[in-house]
Amino acid sequence: MNIKTLDSIDVRGKRVLLRCDLNVPLKDGVITDDGRIKASLPTIKYLLAQGASVVITAHLGRPKGERKAELSLAPIAKRLSELLETEVKFSPEIVGAKLSGTGVTLLENIRYEAAETSKDESERAVLANELASYADFFISDGFGAVHRKHASVYDVAKLLPHAAGYLVAAEVEVLKKLTQSPERPYGVALGGSKVSDKIGVISNLLTKVDTIAIGGGMLFTFLAAKGLEIGKSLVETDLIPTVIELMERAEMRGVKFLLPSDIVVAPEFNADAEPAVVSADAIPADQMGLDIGPESAKAFAAAISECKTVFWNGPMGVFEFPNFANGTKVLAQALTKVSGISVVGGGDSAAAVRKLGFADSDFGYISTGGGASLEYLEGKELPGLVVLQ
């Protein structure tokens, strides 16, 4: 996939509409992980250095067309000002925004407009036309949204001269390394709560990788598929036949398919719940699994350490609770030792490594877009990239 990049267009003295991914976690109005804001800085700084004025559009959460105060981008504008060391003007209006001639303006949460995510192309077109009227060029740099056919991602790119920002270009290069002749052995670690989110990517990667390690809440559907007792753990019963088929395919292809041999369990989903380590084939009926066990964490880390290419998406346990963060921490540590390329695939995984005290520079690459990365690795076309070709 060849996309036009920022260096190929002349934005000197022009006004640029920049789509960023500023969808950061907030707690009581305070940003808990500003990784995505920092990832947007190189493109913004380049545009400003070119003398361009910048109008940023971005989303936060899923307000579904309603103005929800807790999903306002106002705190993000403040943090962006601090990081850029220059004032970022904030426009509470999206349609009919009052724009001054210079500097950076951040528009309010684009998803306050129902048209942004509408399935109706004509509705999206009205909003896209409004956004396009603000600028001479469109730069797409919100990788976390490129798998969406949204007005500010897809439709507006058809109305203005456009290019990919530095972040989107970097993400695409990394994903190419994972999909086109990756250095072997190639290992993938997948976690997170739902196996339904990962079925497509597991199925597609079975033809490409040497090792797959499964953790997180999704692992219990695999254990259930092996006929094991999983207590009160998460399970997607309807996917058991699919999961059996995936494990059979892995065996046929000679792919190492790693499931935990021990599990950290507790009676309830609670930070203060009393943890206990049990064998994966002996989970008590009144307990739920909240992390992979210490032996499994060591085994996963050993398998990953041997790989030259590694992709990891999804925590191994409930990393937000210190009692159930060990599996994620041990795996993250193993990724920092990979001699080839290690990619942390966005979302919760990126938040987890930062919360656990790792620096972004400890890894080969930290993606900003979990869902977009997974869909790319599934082999799907991403509308926000297709439109930039």
Backbone hydrogen bonds, N-H to C=O, Kabsch-Sander energy under -0.5 kcal/mol:
donor,donor_aa,acceptor,acceptor_aa,energy
3,I,1,M,-0.6
4,K,388,L,-1.6
6,L,164,A,-1.4
8,S,5,T,-1.9
9,I,6,L,-1.6
11,V,9,I,-0.8
13,G,50,Q,-0.9
14,K,11,V,-2.5
16,V,14,K,-0.5
16,V,53,S,-3.1
17,L,137,F,-2.9
18,L,16,V,-0.7
18,L,55,V,-3.0
19,R,17,L,-0.5
19,R,139,I,-2.6
20,C,18,L,-0.8
20,C,57,T,-2.1
22,L,20,C,-0.7
24,V,22,L,-2.1
27,K,30,V,-2.9
30,V,27,K,-1.6
32,T,25,P,-2.5
33,D,25,P,-0.8
38,K,34,D,-2.4
39,A,35,G,-2.0
40,S,36,R,-0.8
40,S,37,I,-1.0
41,L,37,I,-0.6
41,L,38,K,-1.1
44,I,40,S,-1.7
45,K,41,L,-3.1
46,Y,42,P,-2.0
47,L,43,T,-2.4
48,L,44,I,-2.4
49,A,45,K,-2.3
50,Q,46,Y,-1.4
51,G,48,L,-1.7
52,A,47,L,-2.4
53,S,14,K,-2.2
54,V,103,G,-2.9
55,V,16,V,-3.1
56,I,54,V,-0.6
56,I,105,T,-3.4
57,T,18,L,-2.5
65,G,111,R,-2.1
66,E,63,P,-1.1
68,K,66,E,-0.9
69,A,67,R,-0.6
71,L,68,K,-2.4
72,S,69,A,-1.6
77,A,73,L,-2.2
78,K,74,A,-1.7
79,R,75,P,-2.1
80,L,76,I,-2.7
81,S,77,A,-2.1
82,E,78,K,-1.8
83,L,79,R,-2.4
84,L,80,L,-2.5
85,E,81,S,-1.3
86,T,81,S,-1.3
89,K,87,E,-0.7
89,K,104,V,-2.5
91,S,89,K,-0.5
91,S,106,L,-2.8
97,A,94,I,-1.0
99,L,97,A,-0.8
104,V,87,E,-0.7
105,T,54,V,-2.7
106,L,89,K,-3.3
107,L,56,I,-2.8
107,L,105,T,-0.6
108,E,91,S,-1.7
108,E,93,E,-0.5
110,I,58,A,-2.7
112,Y,109,N,-2.3
113,E,110,I,-1.5
114,A,112,Y,-0.6
116,E,113,E,-1.5
117,T,114,A,-0.7
118,S,115,A,-0.8
121,E,119,K,-0.7
123,E,120,D,-0.5
124,R,120,D,-2.1
125,A,121,E,-2.3
126,V,122,S,-1.3
127,L,123,E,-1.3
128,A,124,R,-2.9
129,N,125,A,-2.6
130,E,126,V,-1.6
131,L,127,L,-2.5
132,A,128,A,-2.7
133,S,129,N,-1.5
134,Y,131,L,-1.5
135,A,132,A,-1.4
136,D,15,R,-3.2
137,F,15,R,-1.4
138,F,161,P,-2.5
139,I,17,L,-2.9
140,S,163,A,-2.4
141,D,19,R,-2.5
141,D,139,I,-0.7
143,F,141,D,-1.1
145,A,142,G,-2.3
146,V,143,F,-1.6
148,R,145,A,-2.1
150,H,148,R,-1.5
151,A,116,E,-2.0
153,V,150,H,-1.2
154,Y,150,H,-3.4
155,D,150,H,-1.1
156,V,151,A,-2.1
158,K,154,Y,-0.6
158,K,155,D,-1.1
159,L,156,V,-1.4
160,L,156,V,-1.0
163,A,138,F,-1.5
164,A,4,K,-3.2
165,G,140,S,-2.6
169,A,165,G,-2.2
170,A,166,Y,-2.2
171,E,167,L,-2.7
172,V,168,V,-2.3
173,E,169,A,-1.9
174,V,170,A,-2.2
175,L,171,E,-2.5
176,K,172,V,-2.1
177,K,173,E,-1.6
178,L,174,V,-1.3
179,T,175,L,-1.1
180,Q,176,K,-3.2
181,S,179,T,-0.7
187,G,185,P,-0.5
187,G,309,T,-3.0
188,V,211,T,-2.2
189,A,311,F,-2.3
190,L,213,A,-2.8
191,G,313,N,-2.6
192,G,315,P,-2.2
195,V,193,S,-0.5
197,D,194,K,-0.5
198,K,195,V,-1.4
199,I,195,V,-1.2
202,I,198,K,-2.7
203,S,199,I,-2.6
204,N,200,G,-2.2
205,L,201,V,-2.5
206,L,202,I,-1.7
207,T,204,N,-1.0
208,K,205,L,-2.2
209,V,205,L,-2.5
210,D,186,Y,-2.8
211,T,186,Y,-1.7
212,I,256,K,-3.0
213,A,188,V,-2.7
214,I,258,L,-2.6
215,G,190,L,-2.8
215,G,213,A,-0.5
216,G,316,M,-1.9
218,M,192,G,-2.2
219,L,216,G,-1.6
220,F,217,G,-1.2
221,T,218,M,-1.1
222,F,218,M,-0.8
223,L,219,L,-2.1
224,A,220,F,-2.5
225,A,221,T,-1.7
226,K,222,F,-1.0
226,K,223,L,-0.6
227,G,224,A,-1.8
228,L,223,L,-2.2
232,K,287,Q,-3.5
233,S,230,I,-2.0
237,T,235,V,-0.7
239,L,236,E,-2.1
240,I,237,T,-1.6
243,V,239,L,-2.6
244,I,240,I,-2.4
245,E,241,P,-1.9
246,L,242,T,-2.2
247,M,243,V,-2.2
248,E,244,I,-2.1
249,R,245,E,-2.4
250,A,246,L,-2.4
251,E,247,M,-2.0
252,M,248,E,-2.4
253,R,249,R,-2.1
254,G,250,A,-0.7
254,G,251,E,-0.8
255,V,250,A,-2.6
256,K,210,D,-2.7
258,L,212,I,-3.4
258,L,256,K,-0.7
259,L,257,F,-0.5
263,I,278,V,-2.9
264,V,291,D,-2.7
265,V,263,I,-0.7
265,V,276,A,-3.4
266,A,288,M,-2.0
270,N,268,E,-1.3
273,A,270,N,-1.5
276,A,265,V,-2.0
278,V,263,I,-2.7
278,V,276,A,-0.5
280,A,261,S,-2.9
282,A,279,S,-2.4
283,I,229,E,-0.7
287,Q,284,P,-1.9
288,M,266,A,-3.0
290,L,264,V,-3.1
291,D,264,V,-1.1
293,G,262,D,-3.0
297,A,293,G,-2.6
298,K,294,P,-2.0
299,A,295,E,-2.3
300,F,296,S,-3.2
301,A,297,A,-2.4
302,A,298,K,-2.4
303,A,299,A,-2.2
304,I,300,F,-2.5
305,S,301,A,-2.5
306,E,302,A,-1.0
307,C,304,I,-1.6
308,K,185,P,-2.5
309,T,185,P,-1.8
310,V,341,I,-2.5
311,F,187,G,-1.9
312,W,343,V,-2.7
313,N,189,A,-2.3
318,V,290,L,-2.5
319,F,317,G,-2.1
321,F,318,V,-2.0
324,F,321,F,-2.6
325,A,322,P,-1.3
329,K,325,A,-2.3
330,V,326,N,-2.9
331,L,327,G,-2.0
332,A,328,T,-2.5
333,Q,329,K,-2.5
334,A,330,V,-1.9
335,L,331,L,-2.0
336,T,332,A,-1.4
337,K,333,Q,-0.5
337,K,334,A,-1.1
338,V,335,L,-1.1
341,I,308,K,-2.2
343,V,310,V,-2.8
344,V,342,S,-0.5
344,V,365,Y,-2.9
345,G,312,W,-3.9
345,G,343,V,-0.6
346,G,344,V,-1.7
346,G,367,S,-0.5
349,S,346,G,-1.3
350,A,346,G,-0.9
351,A,347,G,-2.0
352,A,348,D,-2.7
353,V,349,S,-2.3
354,R,350,A,-1.6
355,K,351,A,-2.6
356,L,352,A,-2.2
357,G,354,R,-1.5
358,F,353,V,-2.7
362,D,359,A,-2.1
363,F,360,D,-1.7
365,Y,342,S,-1.8
367,S,344,V,-3.1
367,S,365,Y,-0.6
370,G,368,T,-0.6
373,S,369,G,-2.5
374,L,370,G,-2.4
375,E,371,G,-2.3
376,Y,372,A,-2.2
377,L,373,S,-2.5
378,E,374,L,-1.4
379,G,376,Y,-1.4
380,K,375,E,-2.3
384,G,146,V,-2.9
385,L,146,V,-0.5
385,L,382,L,-1.9
386,V,382,L,-2.6
387,V,383,P,-2.1
388,L,385,L,-1.4
389,Q,385,L,-0.5
389,Q,386,V,-1.4
